[in-house]
Each structure stands twice: as C-alpha cells, then as structure tokens.
Amino acid sequence: LIEALANLGARTKSNNGRLPATIEGPINGGDTFIDGATSQYLSSLLIHTPLAPKDSVLSLYSLNEKPYVDMTLKWLDDLGIDYRREGYTRFFIRGGQRYRPFEKSIPADFSSATFFACLGAIPGNEVTLTGLDMNDTQGDKAVFDYLARLGADVSFNNQSVTVSGERLKGADLDLNATPDALPALAALASIAEGTTVLGNTPQARLKETDRIAVMAKELGKMGIVCEEKPDALIIHGGKPKGARLSGHGDHRVVMSLAIAASASSGESRIDTAEAVAITFPNFAELFADCGGSIKEEK
C-alpha cells in the first residue's frame, strides 16, 4: 500500500515498507499495482483516487475478499463516482471528482452477527437475530450457509434469522471471501464431530493477529487438536475443556474464544477481553442475554 501511494504521487518514508511510516499527500493520480491479499488496500485507494487531480489506474496482482470490494463499489455507485473496471484486475478512476453530502442508512453488521449465530448453533441453543437485510451486499451473510453445512438449523423470516443447534459435523469451508468468520467458525468447529477445514484464506494471517496461528494455539489449550496450513486451519472436533486463554488483543479472537468457552466443560478465563470494545462494546451484555455465563473482570 505504501508503494502504491508513492506511485500515485504521495511522499512516503518507511522502514523498507514496514512501520513506522510517514505519508504526506496529496496524491496526483497515475498508474500503480497493488497486492489484493486483503481488500482494504484496494478499497482505500478506490475511495481516495477520485479526489486526485489526474486519472488513476489500479491494477491488481490478485484479490481476496471480493465481497468487501463489491461493498465499496456499491458506495461509489450510489455517490455518482465515475469509474470503470475490467473484472477485479484493473480499475480506471477519473480524477478531479468530489463526494457530495448524502444520507444513507447503515445496515446491521453480519460480521458481528456471526458470533451470535455461532452461539446459537451450539447443540441445545437457539438464537434469533433481527434487523439483518439478506439482500445486502455484505459477504459475511454467507456464514448462515456455513452453519447449515456444519449441521445447524437455520431459518429465515423477514429480517430475522433463527439459528439452533443440532448435531454438528465437520465440513470443508472456503473462507476466501469471508476471512473474518474464521475465528468464530473455528470455535464452533471445536465441538463438531469429525474434521473441519477452514481454507483458502491466507489473508487471515494478516489481520489484527495471525488468526490461523492464534486460534490453533488457543483451541489447543482447550484440548482440541488443530493443524495449520499456510492458508487454512484444520480443526479436529472434540470436547473442549476450560482453560486460561489469551485473546491476543484481537476483538474477534476474544469473542470467538467466549463461544468456545461456553461449549466447554469447566471455566475459562480470557485475557485482553477489553479488545471487544473496538467493534462490539456491549458483547458481554448480549452474550449473557443469550444465556451465556460471562463475567467481566477489571
């Protein structure tokens, strides 16, 4: 991303492409290549380059997380931004544009809903999620299909979804479009019969933590056998036991470990739980409302 910004005219200084970095604008526009290992690099440039004085061409080596790019493009369409593209390999953005003021309703977040959907999928549980728009472009709505493939019962009614736990079985899931779902699905897979493969998601190693390594390590503390691949996490389901766990300061890891802990025998303690405030400050309250036993310690 730093290199791409430099190619577009920004003045950059970094430690061989690593932090700390200093970036000074504005950008001028131009041509650049960008690594699509994570969609955030491309989305940030798609939002920024229309404001450059010159036209820009963004070419990609590859692209993961396509649904997130689709969400960005939908916003650009709604705001009248002029661009064209060749699939997901090249984007042509006209410079000299401006964003106009707008009013827009922000839809409910499927990524946050994933944790409670997985909680509902634990055998004996049932959770109903309301306010979700299944016609929204968010890629994480695919989690309901994943849960069904794992054996959960999923039913839709208007803008609500009810997930209840049945006999869970392992499945082979391609998470390239939905890497943020990996930690929660890993937690659920820990109690599924057989083996679950959460695959084709190398970008999961590039999030707030290396989520493949972290989830393998923490579920291992609970007695669950996991295997790491460069782009996958393999979980051999079993009967997790309570343990002292680390959330590694990663909000999604903390919430996912809470799910695993709720399905385990014995008590678990999860450190760095304050990280959930990044995206879900009332997680513990809603978790308790859904029947989870949880207590926050200062």
LINCOR-V63048 format. One record per residue. N is the residue number from 1. RES is the residue in three letters. PHI is phi in whole degrees, 0 to 359 (NA if undefined). PSI is psi in whole degrees, 0 to 359 (999 if undefined). Layout:
BEGIN
n = (N N)
res = (RES RES)
phi = (PHI PHI)
psi = (PSI PSI)
END
This chain:
BEGIN
n = (1 2 3 4 5 6 7 8 9 10 11 12 13 14 15 16 17 18 19 20 21 22 23 24 25 26 27 28 29 30 31 32 33 34 35 36 37 38 39 40 41 42 43 44 45 46 47 48 49 50 51 52 53 54 55 56 57 58 59 60 61 62 63 64 65 66 67 68 69 70 71 72 73 74 75 76 77 78 79 80 81 82 83 84 85 86 87 88 89 90 91 92 93 94 95 96 97 98 99 100 101 102 103 104 105 106 107 108 109 110 111 112 113 114 115 116 117 118 119 120 121 122 123 124 125 126 127 128 129 130 131 132 133 134 135 136 137 138 139 140 141 142 143 144 145 146 147 148 149 150 151 152 153 154 155 156 157 158 159 160 161 162 163 164 165 166 167 168 169 170 171 172 173 174 175 176 177 178 179 180 181 182 183 184 185 186 187 188 189 190 191 192 193 194 195 196 197 198 199 200 201 202 203 204 205 206 207 208 209 210 211 212 213 214 215 216 217 218 219 220 221 222 223 224 225 226 227 228 229 230 231 232 233 234 235 236 237 238 239 240 241 242 243 244 245 246 247 248 249 250 251 252 253 254 255 256 257 258 259 260 261 262 263 264 265 266 267 268 269 270 271 272 273 274 275 276 277 278 279 280 281 282 283 284 285 286 287 288 289 290 291 292 293 294 295 296 297 298)
res = (LEU ILE GLU ALA LEU ALA ASN LEU GLY ALA ARG THR LYS SER ASN ASN GLY ARG LEU PRO ALA THR ILE GLU GLY PRO ILE ASN GLY GLY ASP THR PHE ILE ASP GLY ALA THR SER GLN TYR LEU SER SER LEU LEU ILE HIS THR PRO LEU ALA PRO LYS ASP SER VAL LEU SER LEU TYR SER LEU ASN GLU LYS PRO TYR VAL ASP MET THR LEU LYS TRP LEU ASP ASP LEU GLY ILE ASP TYR ARG ARG GLU GLY TYR THR ARG PHE PHE ILE ARG GLY GLY GLN ARG TYR ARG PRO PHE GLU LYS SER ILE PRO ALA ASP PHE SER SER ALA THR PHE PHE ALA CYS LEU GLY ALA ILE PRO GLY ASN GLU VAL THR LEU THR GLY LEU ASP MET ASN ASP THR GLN GLY ASP LYS ALA VAL PHE ASP TYR LEU ALA ARG LEU GLY ALA ASP VAL SER PHE ASN ASN GLN SER VAL THR VAL SER GLY GLU ARG LEU LYS GLY ALA ASP LEU ASP LEU ASN ALA THR PRO ASP ALA LEU PRO ALA LEU ALA ALA LEU ALA SER ILE ALA GLU GLY THR THR VAL LEU GLY ASN THR PRO GLN ALA ARG LEU LYS GLU THR ASP ARG ILE ALA VAL MET ALA LYS GLU LEU GLY LYS MET GLY ILE VAL CYS GLU GLU LYS PRO ASP ALA LEU ILE ILE HIS GLY GLY LYS PRO LYS GLY ALA ARG LEU SER GLY HIS GLY ASP HIS ARG VAL VAL MET SER LEU ALA ILE ALA ALA SER ALA SER SER GLY GLU SER ARG ILE ASP THR ALA GLU ALA VAL ALA ILE THR PHE PRO ASN PHE ALA GLU LEU PHE ALA ASP CYS GLY GLY SER ILE LYS GLU GLU LYS)
phi = (NA 298 295 296 296 296 296 270 111 287 266 232 214 209 269 56 83 243 289 285 228 241 232 234 264 276 274 256 103 130 251 205 259 217 278 267 303 229 293 298 299 293 301 297 284 297 286 275 296 299 275 290 292 250 294 230 235 251 249 248 285 195 211 258 60 304 302 290 293 301 297 297 296 297 295 298 299 297 264 75 283 270 205 218 212 249 58 245 254 209 235 248 241 288 277 72 264 222 273 262 301 208 240 208 279 269 288 300 266 294 297 288 295 306 296 281 295 292 298 294 281 295 310 96 261 207 227 250 253 246 81 266 258 289 270 292 277 299 293 290 295 297 300 290 292 301 296 297 291 278 108 285 266 236 230 249 211 54 254 231 227 249 241 230 276 242 283 275 228 296 209 256 243 268 253 302 277 223 295 294 279 302 299 293 293 297 299 292 297 296 249 279 288 87 249 244 247 257 240 56 223 298 291 296 279 249 274 305 224 282 289 293 293 295 292 298 294 288 294 299 298 269 90 264 277 233 234 259 239 306 233 204 236 250 241 263 299 196 237 295 249 301 200 275 241 246 276 56 68 250 304 288 293 302 294 292 293 296 296 300 295 292 260 258 269 89 269 239 238 241 273 53 295 297 297 295 297 300 232 213 299 258 303 299 297 290 300 293 299 271 98 284 266 214 221 269 244 276)
psi = (319 318 320 318 321 319 333 3 355 151 122 151 128 173 78 46 6 163 153 151 147 127 127 126 191 170 158 339 182 197 141 156 151 143 123 30 324 142 339 327 310 315 319 321 326 324 325 318 334 338 349 150 333 163 156 148 120 117 141 142 321 172 123 167 45 322 327 325 320 322 317 315 324 320 317 319 313 331 8 24 134 118 165 164 159 90 230 23 335 135 132 117 124 134 176 21 169 147 134 154 150 162 132 136 134 121 161 151 112 330 319 324 336 320 319 333 318 324 318 335 350 129 128 348 163 129 134 126 129 163 11 134 105 351 356 157 0 126 334 353 344 346 331 327 319 316 320 321 335 354 1 157 122 124 141 141 106 242 33 154 131 128 128 153 129 200 113 142 152 156 161 110 131 112 21 321 345 57 334 343 349 311 315 319 326 318 316 320 339 340 3 148 134 202 136 134 119 98 178 41 62 333 347 340 354 14 202 329 174 94 336 310 317 315 324 318 312 320 329 323 334 6 11 130 124 152 138 137 163 326 22 157 127 125 125 108 153 217 94 145 150 149 168 118 156 131 354 25 17 116 319 327 315 310 325 320 331 322 312 320 323 339 7 166 135 172 144 149 132 119 173 31 342 345 339 340 342 317 341 68 334 25 311 320 313 326 317 321 331 9 1 144 111 140 130 135 135 999)
END
